[in-house]
Amino acid sequence: LLSVMLSQNVTATVPLVEIMLSGTANNQNCENKCVISQTVTVQKGSAVEWINNDLIPHMIVSGNPEDKDNGTLFDSGEIWVGTSFTHNFNDVGVYHYFERDHPENTGIINVLLLLWYE
């Protein structure tokens, strides 16, 4: 979980969802299917963390590769080996992302107002 400071020194806990980036350098025969595309559903206010467990850097960018305005919501820059990139999703909606060097690797973050568990 990721803790964030709010006004008046109140601390709130934000749910954290992890997405692992791995496979590209470990499998040289992966033919552009190395980073497994993900679709995750989170609650409004959640943080999503992309963790690089691979042997090479990765770059995660908001939007679709063909969009002129991709990267406006977030652009991780290079996520070096053993590091991560985190983005908080504070608005309800559907958010697409892709890997800059392998744009065929895409994902979706569905942000809902509330999540129900049965």
Disulfide bonds with the S-S distance in Angstrom:
Cys30-Cys34 1.49
